[in-house]
């Protein structure tokens, strides 16, 4: 990379990690963007830090009510039905 050019996120080859579904309530939509199962907001990049920040700042009550694991799987399963996505 030349010293004056900017780094592009498309060149980083980031892929959606399936662990993020249960950890942060995100899925990968048809455009390849992470989509929140709770508020249906799309984030611009597949970065764990962005997903984690969104989940902890915007959905603090949800995180407290449904800790990770089996308690989280039931509400996420019903939310998945309403969002169009593709599995990678």
MDTraj code that builds the backbone (N, CA, C; nanometers):
import mdtraj as md
import numpy as np

residues = "UNK UNK UNK UNK UNK UNK UNK UNK UNK UNK UNK UNK UNK UNK UNK UNK UNK UNK UNK UNK UNK UNK UNK UNK UNK UNK UNK UNK UNK UNK UNK UNK UNK UNK UNK UNK UNK UNK UNK UNK UNK UNK UNK UNK UNK UNK UNK UNK UNK UNK UNK UNK UNK UNK UNK UNK UNK UNK UNK UNK UNK UNK UNK UNK UNK UNK UNK UNK UNK UNK UNK UNK UNK UNK UNK UNK UNK UNK UNK UNK UNK UNK UNK UNK UNK UNK UNK UNK".split()
xyz = np.array([
    [0.0849, -0.1162, 0.0000],
    [0.0000, 0.0000, 0.0000],
    [0.0898, 0.1230, 0.0000],
    [0.0604, 0.2169, -0.0837],
    [0.1378, 0.3404, -0.0931],
    [0.1153, 0.4240, 0.0316],
    [0.2090, 0.5100, 0.0612],
    [0.2027, 0.5868, 0.1849],
    [0.0875, 0.6871, 0.1867],
    [0.0386, 0.7325, 0.0710],
    [-0.0670, 0.8318, 0.0676],
    [-0.2067, 0.7764, 0.0500],
    [-0.2215, 0.6473, 0.0214],
    [-0.3550, 0.5920, -0.0035],
    [-0.4221, 0.5486, 0.1260],
    [-0.5554, 0.5545, 0.1257],
    [-0.6329, 0.5153, 0.2429],
    [-0.6629, 0.3666, 0.2388],
    [-0.6764, 0.3092, 0.3548],
    [-0.7102, 0.1689, 0.3669],
    [-0.8593, 0.1516, 0.3454],
    [-0.8982, 0.0540, 0.2639],
    [-1.0387, 0.0284, 0.2345],
    [-1.0835, -0.0986, 0.3050],
    [-1.2020, -0.0939, 0.3632],
    [-1.2509, -0.2108, 0.4356],
    [-1.2856, -0.3251, 0.3420],
    [-1.3179, -0.2963, 0.2163],
    [-1.3479, -0.4021, 0.1206],
    [-1.2261, -0.4899, 0.0955],
    [-1.1074, -0.4345, 0.1138],
    [-0.9844, -0.5085, 0.0901],
    [-0.9455, -0.5973, 0.2076],
    [-1.0154, -0.5859, 0.3194],
    [-0.9807, -0.6627, 0.4384],
    [-1.0447, -0.8013, 0.4417],
    [-1.1368, -0.8304, 0.3500],
    [-1.2015, -0.9609, 0.3400],
    [-1.2650, -1.0060, 0.4714],
    [-1.3422, -0.9204, 0.5325],
    [-1.4096, -0.9552, 0.6576],
    [-1.5331, -1.0390, 0.6267],
    [-1.5531, -1.1436, 0.7047],
    [-1.6674, -1.2309, 0.6875],
    [-1.7468, -1.2368, 0.8164],
    [-1.8742, -1.2628, 0.8035],
    [-1.9623, -1.2744, 0.9186],
    [-1.9304, -1.4026, 0.9941],
    [-1.9206, -1.3929, 1.1251],
    [-1.8923, -1.5067, 1.2109],
    [-2.0241, -1.5543, 1.2732],
    [-2.0573, -1.6810, 1.2586],
    [-2.1843, -1.7342, 1.3087],
    [-2.1971, -1.7261, 1.4610],
    [-2.0866, -1.7143, 1.5325],
    [-2.0921, -1.6999, 1.6784],
    [-2.1577, -1.5681, 1.7191],
    [-2.1576, -1.4703, 1.6295],
    [-2.2152, -1.3394, 1.6595],
    [-2.3668, -1.3444, 1.6700],
    [-2.4285, -1.4493, 1.6164],
    [-2.5738, -1.4620, 1.6258],
    [-2.6138, -1.4745, 1.7722],
    [-2.5488, -1.5626, 1.8447],
    [-2.5823, -1.5829, 1.9850],
    [-2.5156, -1.4816, 2.0773],
    [-2.4007, -1.4311, 2.0396],
    [-2.3294, -1.3375, 2.1262],
    [-2.3895, -1.1977, 2.1231],
    [-2.4230, -1.1478, 2.0030],
    [-2.4652, -1.0089, 1.9877],
    [-2.5991, -0.9927, 1.9180],
    [-2.6709, -1.1008, 1.8894],
    [-2.8019, -1.0974, 1.8242],
    [-2.7951, -1.0342, 1.6859],
    [-2.6965, -1.0731, 1.6063],
    [-2.6818, -1.0253, 1.4696],
    [-2.6828, -1.1427, 1.3731],
    [-2.7363, -1.1195, 1.2529],
    [-2.7293, -1.2160, 1.1449],
    [-2.6737, -1.1466, 1.0219],
    [-2.6386, -1.2249, 0.9228],
    [-2.5881, -1.1710, 0.7970],
    [-2.7052, -1.1640, 0.7001],
    [-2.7382, -1.0437, 0.6504],
    [-2.8523, -1.0311, 0.5594],
    [-2.8121, -1.0648, 0.4164],
    [-2.9037, -1.0494, 0.3233],
    [-2.8781, -1.0875, 0.1841],
    [-2.7717, -1.0013, 0.1175],
    [-2.7476, -0.8821, 0.1712],
    [-2.6435, -0.7948, 0.1172],
    [-2.5060, -0.8250, 0.1761],
    [-2.4996, -0.9178, 0.2715],
    [-2.3741, -0.9511, 0.3366],
    [-2.3417, -0.8589, 0.4529],
    [-2.4387, -0.7778, 0.4943],
    [-2.4176, -0.6847, 0.6050],
    [-2.4753, -0.7422, 0.7337],
    [-2.4116, -0.7136, 0.8470],
    [-2.4679, -0.7596, 0.9736],
    [-2.5946, -0.6815, 1.0067],
    [-2.7008, -0.7529, 1.0455],
    [-2.8296, -0.6930, 1.0779],
    [-2.8710, -0.7358, 1.2173],
    [-2.9085, -0.6394, 1.2994],
    [-2.9500, -0.6661, 1.4367],
    [-3.0866, -0.7332, 1.4366],
    [-3.0997, -0.8414, 1.5110],
    [-3.2269, -0.9127, 1.5197],
    [-3.3263, -0.8419, 1.6107],
    [-3.2792, -0.7515, 1.6925],
    [-3.3669, -0.6840, 1.7873],
    [-3.4302, -0.5597, 1.7242],
    [-3.3473, -0.4719, 1.6665],
    [-3.3986, -0.3462, 1.6112],
    [-3.3920, -0.3412, 1.4588],
    [-3.3373, -0.4443, 1.3945],
    [-3.3267, -0.4565, 1.2484],
    [-3.2371, -0.3498, 1.1853],
    [-3.1466, -0.2939, 1.2628],
    [-3.0520, -0.1959, 1.2091],
    [-2.9380, -0.2688, 1.1393],
    [-2.8971, -0.2162, 1.0234],
    [-2.7854, -0.2736, 0.9482],
    [-2.6591, -0.1960, 0.9812],
    [-2.5504, -0.2692, 1.0049],
    [-2.4212, -0.2051, 1.0258],
    [-2.3414, -0.2138, 0.8967],
    [-2.2451, -0.1250, 0.8825],
    [-2.1728, -0.1123, 0.7563],
    [-2.0664, -0.2196, 0.7354],
    [-2.0100, -0.2738, 0.8451],
    [-1.8965, -0.3655, 0.8303],
    [-1.9099, -0.4848, 0.9234],
    [-1.8529, -0.5953, 0.8827],
    [-1.8483, -0.7164, 0.9646],
    [-1.7295, -0.7072, 1.0604],
    [-1.7454, -0.6277, 1.1640],
    [-1.6406, -0.6144, 1.2651],
    [-1.7011, -0.6453, 1.4016],
    [-1.6356, -0.7348, 1.4744],
    [-1.6866, -0.7765, 1.6043],
    [-1.7041, -0.6576, 1.6982],
    [-1.6099, -0.5652, 1.6972],
    [-1.6178, -0.4510, 1.7886],
    [-1.7404, -0.3641, 1.7611],
    [-1.7773, -0.3473, 1.6338],
    [-1.8953, -0.2680, 1.5996],
    [-2.0236, -0.3370, 1.6468],
    [-2.0313, -0.4673, 1.6284],
    [-2.1483, -0.5425, 1.6709],
    [-2.1620, -0.5421, 1.8226],
    [-2.0501, -0.5626, 1.8902],
    [-2.0508, -0.5636, 2.0359],
    [-2.0913, -0.4276, 2.0919],
    [-2.0392, -0.3198, 2.0339],
    [-2.0729, -0.1845, 2.0784],
    [-2.2218, -0.1572, 2.0594],
    [-2.2756, -0.1945, 1.9456],
    [-2.4188, -0.1750, 1.9187],
    [-2.5027, -0.2499, 2.0223],
    [-2.4688, -0.3750, 2.0460],
    [-2.5466, -0.4585, 2.1384],
    [-2.5405, -0.4048, 2.2811],
    [-2.4228, -0.3650, 2.3271],
    [-2.4090, -0.3212, 2.4658],
    [-2.4639, -0.1812, 2.4897],
    [-2.4633, -0.0944, 2.3892],
    [-2.5129, 0.0415, 2.4106],
    [-2.6622, 0.0557, 2.3811],
    [-2.7120, -0.0103, 2.2801],
    [-2.8520, 0.0080, 2.2411],
    [-2.9462, -0.0953, 2.3013],
    [-2.8945, -0.2075, 2.3450],
    [-2.9812, -0.3155, 2.3936],
    [-2.9362, -0.3649, 2.5310],
    [-2.9110, -0.2726, 2.6230],
    [-2.8637, -0.3116, 2.7562],
    [-2.9697, -0.3890, 2.8334],
    [-3.0963, -0.3514, 2.8202],
    [-3.2026, -0.4232, 2.8909],
    [-3.2202, -0.5643, 2.8365],
    [-3.2076, -0.5794, 2.7056],
    [-3.2187, -0.7114, 2.6441],
    [-3.1058, -0.8014, 2.6923],
    [-2.9849, -0.7469, 2.6982],
    [-2.8695, -0.8245, 2.7436],
    [-2.8857, -0.8683, 2.8879],
    [-2.9452, -0.7841, 2.9708],
    [-2.9688, -0.8199, 3.1105],
    [-3.0793, -0.9212, 3.1273],
    [-3.1829, -0.9110, 3.0447],
    [-3.2979, -1.0008, 3.0548],
    [-3.2668, -1.1393, 2.9996],
    [-3.1905, -1.1437, 2.8893],
    [-3.1561, -1.2702, 2.8248],
    [-3.0042, -1.2851, 2.8191],
    [-2.9436, -1.3411, 2.9220],
    [-2.7993, -1.3638, 2.9135],
    [-2.7682, -1.4646, 2.8036],
    [-2.6449, -1.4706, 2.7624],
    [-2.6085, -1.5598, 2.6520],
    [-2.6396, -1.7045, 2.6883],
    [-2.6587, -1.7844, 2.5885],
    [-2.6872, -1.9259, 2.6091],
    [-2.8292, -1.9597, 2.5699],
    [-2.8873, -2.0575, 2.6375],
    [-3.0199, -2.1077, 2.6025],
    [-3.1301, -2.0035, 2.6199],
    [-3.1149, -1.9148, 2.7183],
    [-3.2168, -1.8128, 2.7408],
    [-3.2248, -1.7154, 2.6241],
    [-3.1152, -1.6934, 2.5569],
    [-3.1100, -1.6005, 2.4440],
    [-3.1601, -1.6637, 2.3147],
    [-3.1496, -1.7938, 2.3023],
    [-3.1838, -1.8613, 2.1770],
    [-3.3314, -1.8498, 2.1408],
    [-3.4211, -1.8555, 2.2380],
    [-3.5644, -1.8533, 2.2093],
    [-3.6096, -1.7203, 2.1474],
    [-3.5776, -1.6036, 2.2064],
    [-3.6213, -1.4787, 2.1418],
    [-3.5515, -1.4538, 2.0084],
    [-3.4290, -1.5003, 1.9934],
    [-3.3580, -1.4809, 1.8673],
    [-3.4171, -1.5673, 1.7568],
    [-3.4624, -1.6857, 1.7918],
    [-3.5211, -1.7749, 1.6919],
    [-3.6455, -1.7133, 1.6303],
    [-3.7288, -1.6514, 1.7118],
    [-3.8496, -1.5873, 1.6579],
    [-3.8145, -1.4618, 1.5778],
    [-3.7078, -1.3921, 1.6140],
    [-3.6660, -1.2728, 1.5410],
    [-3.6072, -1.3081, 1.4050],
    [-3.5423, -1.4218, 1.3943],
    [-3.4820, -1.4636, 1.2675],
    [-3.5870, -1.4811, 1.1587],
    [-3.7061, -1.5195, 1.1960],
    [-3.8110, -1.5440, 1.0987],
    [-3.8547, -1.4170, 1.0283],
    [-3.8402, -1.3021, 1.0947],
    [-3.8884, -1.1764, 1.0383],
    [-3.7846, -1.1057, 0.9519],
    [-3.6593, -1.1502, 0.9539],
    [-3.5526, -1.0837, 0.8804],
    [-3.5053, -1.1744, 0.7686],
    [-3.4906, -1.1190, 0.6477],
    [-3.4389, -1.1968, 0.5358],
    [-3.2873, -1.2019, 0.5472],
    [-3.2327, -1.3207, 0.5382],
    [-3.0881, -1.3366, 0.5501],
    [-3.0444, -1.4589, 0.4733],
    [-2.9116, -1.4726, 0.4608],
    [-2.8560, -1.5939, 0.4025],
    [-2.7467, -1.6447, 0.4942],
    [-2.7330, -1.7739, 0.5026],
    [-2.6305, -1.8348, 0.5861],
    [-2.5029, -1.8505, 0.5066],
    [-2.3931, -1.8207, 0.5705],
    [-2.2631, -1.8367, 0.5071],
    [-2.1947, -1.9589, 0.5591],
])
top = md.Topology()
chain = top.add_chain()
for i, resn in enumerate(residues, 1):
    res = top.add_residue(resn, chain, resSeq=i)
    for name in ("N", "CA", "C"):
        top.add_atom(name, md.element.get_by_symbol(name[0]), res)
traj = md.Trajectory(xyz[None], top)
